[in-house]
Amino acid sequence: MAEQIPVYLFTGFLEAGKTKFIQETMEDPRFNEGERTLLLICEEGLEEYSPASFINKRDVYIKTLEKPEELTSQQLSGWQKQYHIQRVVLEYNGMWPMEKLFSAMPRSWVLYQNFLFVDAGTFLQYNANMRPLVVDKIQACQLVVFNRTSAKTDKMEFHKIVRGLNRRCSIAFEWPDGKVEYDEIQDPLPFDLSAPVVQIGDEDYAIWYRDIIEEMDKYQGKTVEFTGIIAVSGRLPQDCFLGGRHVMTCCEADIEYSALVCQWDPAQIKATLKNRTWAKITAKVDNRYHRIYGRKGPVLKVISVLPCSKPQREVATFY
């Protein structure tokens, strides 16, 4: 098995502070123990690197990619072999999709950290005008740092935007004087997991769907009730149908039917359910492997399915 190459990824848009942070990191003795490092730059900002200040400058190999077409597995593997690298520090262009990078990474490259840097002064503009790119970066990151935080920064608004896309990443606000303030706002789920029946409001479906997929264990044995669109098909097992909603993450182009496997009496499914109809589904959650998922997932053991009218907003969102 090939030795794993740790990748330290720094993403963000132009002038967000990535270069400055990486420069400081490469000057920090705590981060440098003589590893042969590939510093891969996918964006040329106003600030330039000063390799002479790197702790282990002789073991740092700097390469630049100017176009996304240049980001290929062959190119990355070639540099890995050429320089016998032991780790990668990567400054990624915020205008390039994350999937482009992930699909190009050699198999031995393992993402150790993914930090997103954002200029607090322009974040809301980017979110309004380049929403798909903002979503792409926030969903993948482990830490988002809002640089140039000021008294005008609406921290709660930033918090809501980030948490609507990623409930697990850390959030930090860095002020011009270097002070760093971490977001410690607690985000209670908009439904009661301790209730005998966990009722999912129409406006909360997207949050619930993501939560049950990411943290299914806390739903084991719970009874849930939600409104969704029924999907029945001859390609499904006779005792199964799908129940879910169309969810929009960032824009109309990415709307997807996000559904869960529902298990019920085959005779009931055949006699009472019609494809693409709305229903209120009550079921007990059983987390186990199911071939529709191709892995372990939440299987809903149906208690009842009642026809109902569609919600006021047919497409569920996170905000």
C-alpha positions as CSV (number, residue, x, y, z in Angstrom):
1,M,0.0,0.0,0.0
2,A,1.4,3.4,-1.0
3,E,2.4,5.8,1.8
4,Q,-0.3,8.4,2.5
5,I,0.5,12.0,1.6
6,P,-1.2,14.5,3.9
7,V,-2.8,17.4,2.1
8,Y,-3.3,20.7,4.0
9,L,-5.8,22.6,1.9
10,F,-6.5,26.4,2.0
11,T,-9.4,27.7,0.0
12,G,-11.0,31.0,-0.5
13,F,-11.6,33.8,-2.9
14,L,-9.1,36.4,-4.0
15,E,-7.4,38.5,-1.3
16,A,-9.0,36.5,1.5
17,G,-5.8,36.0,3.4
18,K,-4.7,32.5,2.2
19,T,-1.2,33.5,1.2
20,K,-0.4,35.3,4.4
21,F,-1.6,32.4,6.5
22,I,0.3,29.8,4.5
23,Q,3.5,32.0,4.6
24,E,3.2,32.2,8.4
25,T,2.6,28.5,8.7
26,M,5.7,27.7,6.6
27,E,7.7,29.9,8.9
28,D,6.4,28.2,12.0
29,P,8.8,25.6,13.5
30,R,5.9,23.6,15.0
31,F,4.7,22.8,11.5
32,N,8.0,22.0,10.0
33,E,10.1,19.0,10.9
34,G,12.1,18.6,7.7
35,E,9.3,17.1,5.5
36,R,9.7,17.4,1.8
37,T,6.8,19.7,0.9
38,L,5.0,20.5,-2.3
39,L,3.6,24.0,-2.1
40,L,0.9,24.0,-4.8
41,I,-0.4,27.4,-5.8
42,C,-3.6,27.6,-7.9
43,E,-4.1,31.4,-7.6
44,E,-1.8,34.4,-7.9
45,G,-2.9,37.2,-5.6
46,L,-1.4,40.5,-4.8
47,E,0.6,39.1,-1.9
48,E,3.6,36.9,-2.9
49,Y,5.4,34.2,-1.0
50,S,8.8,34.7,0.5
51,P,10.4,31.2,0.3
52,A,13.6,32.5,1.9
53,S,11.7,32.8,5.2
54,F,10.4,29.2,5.2
55,I,11.9,27.1,8.0
56,N,12.8,24.3,5.7
57,K,13.2,26.2,2.4
58,R,15.4,23.6,0.8
59,D,12.7,21.0,1.2
60,V,9.8,23.1,-0.2
61,Y,9.0,22.7,-3.9
62,I,6.7,25.4,-5.3
63,K,4.6,24.8,-8.3
64,T,1.9,26.9,-9.8
65,L,-1.2,25.9,-11.8
66,E,-2.9,28.8,-13.7
67,K,-5.8,27.0,-15.2
68,P,-8.1,24.3,-13.9
69,E,-7.4,22.2,-16.9
70,E,-3.8,21.9,-15.7
71,L,-5.0,20.2,-12.4
72,T,-4.8,16.5,-13.3
73,S,-3.9,13.4,-11.4
74,Q,-1.0,12.8,-13.8
75,Q,0.5,16.2,-13.1
76,L,0.2,15.8,-9.3
77,S,1.5,12.2,-9.3
78,G,4.4,13.4,-11.5
79,W,5.5,16.1,-9.0
80,Q,5.1,13.6,-6.1
81,K,7.5,11.2,-7.8
82,Q,9.9,13.9,-9.0
83,Y,10.4,15.5,-5.6
84,H,9.7,12.5,-3.4
85,I,7.2,14.7,-1.5
86,Q,6.0,13.8,2.0
87,R,3.1,16.3,2.3
88,V,1.2,18.9,0.2
89,V,0.3,22.5,1.2
90,L,-2.3,23.7,-1.3
91,E,-3.6,27.2,-2.0
92,Y,-6.7,26.5,-4.0
93,N,-8.5,29.0,-6.3
94,G,-11.9,29.8,-4.9
95,M,-13.3,30.1,-8.4
96,W,-12.5,26.4,-9.1
97,P,-15.0,23.7,-8.0
98,M,-13.9,21.4,-5.2
99,E,-14.8,18.4,-7.2
100,K,-12.1,19.3,-9.7
101,L,-9.5,19.0,-7.0
102,F,-10.9,15.9,-5.3
103,S,-11.1,14.0,-8.6
104,A,-7.5,14.9,-9.5
105,M,-5.9,14.0,-6.2
106,P,-3.8,10.8,-6.4
107,R,-5.2,7.9,-4.3
108,S,-2.3,8.2,-1.8
109,W,-3.2,11.9,-1.1
110,V,-5.3,12.2,2.0
111,L,-7.0,15.5,3.0
112,Y,-5.8,16.3,6.6
113,Q,-7.2,19.8,6.9
114,N,-9.5,22.1,4.8
115,F,-9.5,25.7,5.8
116,L,-11.6,28.3,4.1
117,F,-10.6,32.0,4.3
118,V,-13.1,34.7,3.6
119,D,-12.9,38.5,3.6
120,A,-15.7,39.5,6.0
121,G,-16.2,42.8,4.1
122,T,-17.1,41.0,0.8
123,F,-18.7,37.8,2.0
124,L,-22.3,38.8,1.7
125,Q,-21.6,40.0,-1.8
126,Y,-20.0,36.7,-2.8
127,N,-22.9,34.9,-1.2
128,A,-25.4,36.9,-3.2
129,N,-23.7,36.9,-6.5
130,M,-21.7,33.7,-6.5
131,R,-23.8,31.5,-4.3
132,P,-22.9,28.1,-5.9
133,L,-19.2,28.8,-5.3
134,V,-19.7,29.8,-1.7
135,V,-21.8,26.7,-1.1
136,D,-19.2,24.5,-2.7
137,K,-16.4,25.8,-0.4
138,I,-18.4,26.0,2.9
139,Q,-19.8,22.5,2.5
140,A,-16.3,21.0,2.2
141,C,-14.4,22.9,4.9
142,Q,-13.5,22.1,8.4
143,L,-12.8,25.7,9.5
144,V,-14.0,29.0,8.0
145,V,-12.0,32.1,9.0
146,F,-13.6,35.5,8.4
147,N,-10.7,37.9,8.0
148,R,-10.9,41.6,8.4
149,T,-13.8,41.3,10.9
150,S,-15.1,44.7,12.0
151,A,-17.8,46.2,14.1
152,K,-20.0,46.2,10.9
153,T,-19.7,42.4,10.6
154,D,-23.0,40.7,11.1
155,K,-21.8,37.6,12.9
156,M,-25.2,36.1,13.3
157,E,-25.9,36.5,9.6
158,F,-22.6,34.9,8.8
159,H,-23.3,32.1,11.3
160,K,-26.7,31.3,9.8
161,I,-25.3,31.1,6.3
162,V,-22.5,28.8,7.3
163,R,-24.6,26.6,9.5
164,G,-27.2,26.3,6.8
165,L,-24.6,24.5,4.7
166,N,-22.2,22.9,7.2
167,R,-23.1,22.1,10.8
168,R,-19.8,20.6,11.7
169,C,-17.2,23.1,10.7
170,S,-15.7,25.6,13.1
171,I,-16.2,29.3,12.5
172,A,-13.6,32.0,13.5
173,F,-13.6,35.8,13.2
174,E,-10.2,37.4,12.9
175,W,-9.9,41.2,13.6
176,P,-7.3,43.4,11.9
177,D,-5.2,43.5,15.1
178,G,-4.9,39.7,15.0
179,K,-7.4,38.9,17.7
180,V,-9.4,35.8,16.9
181,E,-12.9,35.2,18.1
182,Y,-14.5,31.8,17.7
183,D,-18.2,31.3,17.1
184,E,-19.7,29.5,20.0
185,I,-23.4,30.0,19.1
186,Q,-25.3,26.8,19.8
187,D,-27.7,25.6,17.1
188,P,-30.6,23.6,18.5
189,L,-32.4,21.6,15.9
190,P,-35.8,23.0,15.0
191,F,-37.6,19.8,16.2
192,D,-37.8,17.9,19.4
193,L,-35.8,14.7,19.3
194,S,-37.1,13.7,22.8
195,A,-40.8,13.8,21.7
196,P,-42.7,10.5,21.4
197,V,-43.1,11.4,17.7
198,V,-40.5,13.7,16.2
199,Q,-42.5,16.1,14.0
200,I,-40.6,17.6,11.1
201,G,-42.1,20.9,10.0
202,D,-42.3,21.6,6.3
203,E,-39.8,24.4,6.5
204,D,-37.3,22.1,8.4
205,Y,-37.2,19.1,6.0
206,A,-33.8,20.0,4.5
207,I,-32.1,20.4,7.9
208,W,-33.7,17.2,9.1
209,Y,-32.7,15.2,6.0
210,R,-29.1,16.3,6.3
211,D,-29.0,15.6,10.0
212,I,-30.4,12.1,9.8
213,I,-28.0,11.2,7.0
214,E,-25.0,12.6,8.8
215,E,-25.9,11.6,12.4
216,M,-28.3,8.7,11.9
217,D,-27.4,7.0,15.2
218,K,-29.2,9.5,17.3
219,Y,-32.4,8.7,15.4
220,Q,-32.2,4.9,15.9
221,G,-35.6,3.7,17.2
222,K,-37.2,7.2,17.0
223,T,-40.6,7.7,15.5
224,V,-40.7,10.5,13.0
225,E,-43.5,12.3,11.0
226,F,-42.9,14.4,7.9
227,T,-44.6,15.4,4.7
228,G,-43.0,14.2,1.5
229,I,-43.5,13.1,-2.1
230,I,-44.0,9.3,-2.6
231,A,-41.9,7.5,-5.2
232,V,-43.0,4.0,-6.2
233,S,-41.3,1.9,-8.9
234,G,-41.1,-1.6,-10.1
235,R,-37.3,-1.3,-9.7
236,L,-37.7,-1.0,-6.0
237,P,-38.2,-4.1,-3.7
238,Q,-41.9,-4.9,-3.3
239,D,-41.9,-3.8,0.3
240,C,-40.2,-0.5,-0.3
241,F,-41.0,3.0,-1.6
242,L,-39.2,6.3,-1.2
243,G,-40.4,9.3,0.8
244,G,-38.8,12.7,0.6
245,R,-38.7,16.2,-0.7
246,H,-36.9,18.1,-3.5
247,V,-34.1,20.1,-1.7
248,M,-32.3,23.1,-3.0
249,T,-28.9,23.8,-1.6
250,C,-27.8,26.9,-3.4
251,C,-29.7,27.4,-6.7
252,E,-32.3,25.9,-9.0
253,A,-29.6,24.0,-10.9
254,D,-28.8,21.8,-7.9
255,I,-32.3,20.8,-6.8
256,E,-32.4,17.1,-6.0
257,Y,-35.0,14.6,-4.7
258,S,-33.6,13.8,-1.3
259,A,-35.5,10.8,0.0
260,L,-35.3,8.0,2.5
261,V,-36.1,4.3,2.1
262,C,-39.5,3.5,3.5
263,Q,-40.5,-0.1,4.3
264,W,-44.1,-1.2,4.4
265,D,-46.5,-4.0,3.6
266,P,-46.3,-4.7,-0.2
267,A,-50.1,-5.1,-0.4
268,Q,-50.6,-1.6,1.2
269,I,-48.0,-0.1,-1.2
270,K,-49.7,-1.5,-4.2
271,A,-53.2,-0.7,-3.2
272,T,-52.8,2.8,-1.7
273,L,-49.7,4.6,-3.0
274,K,-49.4,6.5,-6.2
275,N,-46.2,7.8,-7.6
276,R,-45.4,11.5,-7.2
277,T,-48.2,12.2,-4.7
278,W,-47.9,14.0,-1.4
279,A,-48.3,12.2,1.9
280,K,-47.7,12.5,5.6
281,I,-45.5,9.6,6.6
282,T,-45.1,8.3,10.1
283,A,-42.4,5.7,10.7
284,K,-39.9,4.3,13.0
285,V,-36.2,4.7,12.2
286,D,-34.1,1.5,11.8
287,N,-30.5,2.2,10.8
288,R,-29.1,-0.8,8.8
289,Y,-27.7,-1.7,5.5
290,H,-30.1,-1.5,2.5
291,R,-29.2,-2.2,-1.1
292,I,-31.0,1.0,-2.2
293,Y,-28.5,3.0,-0.3
294,G,-25.6,0.6,-1.0
295,R,-24.5,1.1,2.6
296,K,-25.9,1.5,6.1
297,G,-28.7,4.1,6.2
298,P,-31.9,5.1,7.9
299,V,-34.7,2.7,6.9
300,L,-38.1,4.0,7.8
301,K,-40.5,1.2,9.0
302,V,-43.8,2.8,8.1
303,I,-46.6,3.1,10.7
304,S,-48.9,5.1,8.5
305,V,-49.1,7.0,5.2
306,L,-51.9,9.6,4.8
307,P,-52.5,11.6,1.7
308,C,-52.1,15.3,2.2
309,S,-51.8,18.6,0.3
310,K,-48.4,19.9,-0.8
311,P,-46.5,22.4,1.4
312,Q,-46.7,26.1,0.6
313,R,-43.1,25.8,-0.6
314,E,-42.7,22.6,-2.6
315,V,-38.9,22.8,-2.7
316,A,-37.2,22.6,0.7
317,T,-34.2,24.8,1.5
318,F,-31.7,25.4,4.3
319,Y,-32.5,29.1,4.7
